[in-house]
Amino acid sequence: MDMKVDASVAAPAAPARTTREGTVAIVLAAVSVSHLLNDLIQSLLPAIYPLLKSAFHLDFGQVGLITLTFQVTASLLQPVVGHYTDRRSRPYSLVAGMSVTLVGLVLLSVAPSYPVLLLAAALVGVGSSIFHPEASRVARMASGGRYGLAQSLFQVGGNAGTALGPLLAAFVVVPRGQSSVAWFTLAALLALVILFNVGRW
């Protein structure tokens, strides 16, 4: 009698588990695609250095300062953001980070002077520093215990974006000039939609 009761209780659990795994797989895919879009945008800036150098008559020191500004905001801020979000969960911080990146892209496409270029580079970097720690944490949450697989898929998305960015820059920005950087806001807007739904999850 007891054995029959146990079997009837256990039987409905299988569909729930399948549904949960399906949801987690969708979230992991969403985070990986958003990582692709984010890193595509991040790799755009170094790819258009020759164009910026020519358009703004920059020397190598000034180009280096753009790189320094971008790397300080994109890399050194990440531990600070990670520490903060670990202590205070912010589901929509991914949306906030991508919004900052979007503003940086728009500014980069219309920048009239070198100081504005530096500001645009800083904003794109800040967006990246907000994105990476929280997106990595979400990938782990969505891993279903398969942390290595989840992190690998997350990294594949980022690496694909880093590879695509310079290629798209060559086909889009180089022939059309600085203003065509605005086309990459479409990638940021798509990422915003994806990350908003990830935040809801």
Secondary structure, DSSP 8 states (H G I E B T S, - for coil): -HHHHHHHHHTTHHHHHHHHHHHHHHHHHHHHHHHHHHHHHHHHHHHTHHHHHHHTT--HHHHHHHHHHHHIIIIITHHHHHHHHHHS--TTHHHHHHHHHHHHHHHHHH--SHHHHHHHHHHHHHHHHHHHHHHHHHHHHTTTT-HHHHHHHHHHHHHHHHHHHHHHIIIIIHHH-GGGGGGGHHHHHHHHHHHHHHHH-
